[in-house]
Amino acid sequence: MKGWCFSKGGYTPVYKASGGAWTRSEGKNPEGGLNEKGRASLRAQGHDIKRPVSASEAKKSPKAAGRRASFCARMKGMKAKSTSSETARDPNSRINKSLRKWDC
């Protein structure tokens, strides 16, 4: 699969392996987000992905708390602007599951 990446010299073509485990159900956590296999497939493609931070974990680390606050703000904005009204109210939608996983 061919994509484009912006670098100092301009846009350059980037070839990525398509169909990693993160795109299929085997890489997704049924409770929301990705499971370890899904995160591993993204790391293999060069992404820096970490596991979700719950509210109790955020109390222990200010760095994790900042990551959680940033994620919650970003995803709540995406939920408001990028989803239909049915998806926003559906408790089984991926966005609502991930917001629950992060305790947003």
The 8 nearest C-alpha neighbors of each residue, nearest first, counted from 0:
[[1, 15, 14, 17, 16, 2, 13, 18],
 [0, 2, 14, 13, 15, 12, 3, 16],
 [3, 1, 13, 12, 14, 0, 4, 15],
 [2, 4, 12, 13, 11, 10, 5, 1],
 [3, 5, 11, 10, 13, 12, 6, 2],
 [6, 4, 10, 9, 11, 3, 7, 8],
 [5, 7, 9, 8, 10, 4, 11, 3],
 [8, 6, 9, 5, 10, 11, 4, 3],
 [7, 9, 6, 10, 5, 11, 4, 12],
 [10, 8, 6, 5, 7, 11, 4, 3],
 [11, 9, 5, 4, 6, 3, 12, 8],
 [10, 12, 4, 3, 5, 9, 13, 6],
 [13, 11, 3, 2, 4, 14, 1, 10],
 [14, 12, 2, 3, 1, 4, 15, 11],
 [13, 15, 1, 0, 2, 12, 16, 3],
 [16, 14, 0, 17, 13, 1, 44, 2],
 [15, 17, 0, 18, 14, 44, 19, 1],
 [16, 18, 0, 19, 15, 22, 14, 1],
 [17, 19, 22, 20, 16, 23, 21, 0],
 [18, 20, 21, 40, 22, 17, 16, 41],
 [19, 21, 26, 37, 23, 22, 40, 25],
 [20, 22, 37, 26, 19, 23, 27, 40],
 [23, 21, 20, 19, 18, 26, 24, 27],
 [24, 22, 20, 25, 21, 26, 27, 19],
 [23, 25, 27, 26, 22, 21, 20, 28],
 [26, 24, 23, 27, 20, 37, 21, 36],
 [27, 37, 25, 21, 20, 36, 24, 34],
 [28, 26, 33, 24, 34, 25, 32, 37],
 [27, 29, 34, 33, 31, 30, 32, 26],
 [30, 28, 31, 27, 32, 96, 24, 33],
 [31, 29, 28, 96, 100, 32, 97, 99],
 [32, 30, 96, 97, 28, 29, 100, 93],
 [33, 31, 97, 28, 27, 34, 30, 96],
 [34, 32, 27, 28, 37, 26, 38, 35],
 [33, 35, 28, 37, 27, 36, 26, 38],
 [36, 34, 38, 37, 39, 33, 26, 50],
 [35, 37, 39, 26, 38, 34, 40, 20],
 [38, 36, 26, 21, 20, 40, 34, 33],
 [37, 39, 35, 41, 40, 36, 33, 42],
 [40, 38, 42, 36, 37, 41, 35, 43],
 [39, 41, 43, 37, 38, 42, 19, 20],
 [40, 42, 44, 38, 43, 39, 46, 37],
 [43, 41, 46, 39, 45, 44, 40, 47],
 [42, 44, 40, 41, 45, 39, 46, 38],
 [45, 43, 41, 42, 46, 40, 15, 16],
 [44, 46, 42, 43, 41, 47, 40, 48],
 [47, 45, 42, 41, 44, 48, 43, 38],
 [48, 46, 42, 45, 49, 41, 38, 44],
 [49, 47, 46, 38, 42, 50, 41, 39],
 [48, 50, 51, 47, 38, 52, 42, 35],
 [49, 51, 52, 48, 38, 33, 35, 34],
 [52, 50, 101, 53, 49, 100, 32, 67],
 [53, 51, 101, 67, 56, 57, 63, 50],
 [52, 54, 101, 56, 55, 102, 57, 51],
 [53, 55, 57, 56, 102, 58, 52, 101],
 [54, 56, 58, 57, 53, 59, 52, 102],
 [57, 55, 53, 58, 59, 54, 52, 60],
 [56, 58, 64, 54, 63, 59, 60, 55],
 [59, 57, 56, 55, 60, 54, 64, 61],
 [60, 58, 57, 56, 61, 55, 63, 64],
 [59, 61, 63, 57, 62, 58, 64, 56],
 [62, 60, 64, 63, 65, 57, 59, 58],
 [63, 61, 65, 64, 60, 66, 57, 67],
 [62, 64, 66, 57, 60, 65, 61, 67],
 [65, 63, 57, 61, 67, 62, 66, 68],
 [66, 64, 68, 62, 63, 67, 69, 61],
 [67, 65, 63, 69, 64, 68, 70, 62],
 [66, 68, 64, 70, 65, 69, 52, 71],
 [69, 67, 65, 71, 70, 66, 64, 72],
 [68, 70, 66, 72, 67, 71, 65, 73],
 [69, 71, 67, 73, 68, 72, 74, 66],
 [72, 70, 68, 74, 73, 69, 103, 75],
 [71, 73, 69, 75, 70, 74, 68, 76],
 [74, 72, 70, 76, 71, 75, 69, 77],
 [73, 75, 77, 71, 76, 72, 70, 78],
 [76, 74, 78, 72, 77, 73, 71, 79],
 [75, 77, 79, 74, 73, 78, 80, 72],
 [78, 76, 74, 81, 80, 75, 79, 73],
 [77, 79, 75, 76, 82, 81, 80, 74],
 [78, 80, 76, 77, 81, 75, 82, 87],
 [81, 79, 77, 78, 82, 76, 83, 75],
 [82, 80, 77, 78, 79, 83, 76, 87],
 [83, 81, 78, 86, 80, 87, 79, 84],
 [82, 84, 86, 85, 87, 81, 80, 78],
 [83, 85, 87, 86, 88, 82, 89, 79],
 [86, 84, 88, 83, 87, 89, 82, 92],
 [87, 85, 89, 83, 88, 84, 82, 92],
 [86, 88, 84, 85, 89, 82, 83, 78],
 [89, 87, 85, 86, 90, 84, 95, 92],
 [88, 90, 86, 91, 92, 87, 85, 95],
 [91, 89, 92, 95, 88, 96, 87, 86],
 [92, 90, 89, 96, 93, 95, 94, 86],
 [93, 91, 95, 94, 89, 90, 86, 96],
 [92, 94, 96, 95, 97, 31, 91, 32],
 [93, 95, 97, 96, 92, 98, 78, 74],
 [96, 94, 98, 92, 97, 93, 90, 99],
 [95, 97, 31, 93, 99, 94, 98, 30],
 [96, 98, 31, 100, 32, 94, 99, 95],
 [99, 97, 95, 103, 101, 100, 96, 102],
 [100, 98, 102, 96, 97, 101, 103, 95],
 [99, 101, 97, 98, 102, 31, 96, 53],
 [100, 102, 53, 98, 99, 103, 52, 51],
 [103, 101, 99, 100, 53, 54, 98, 52],
 [102, 98, 101, 71, 99, 100, 54, 67]]
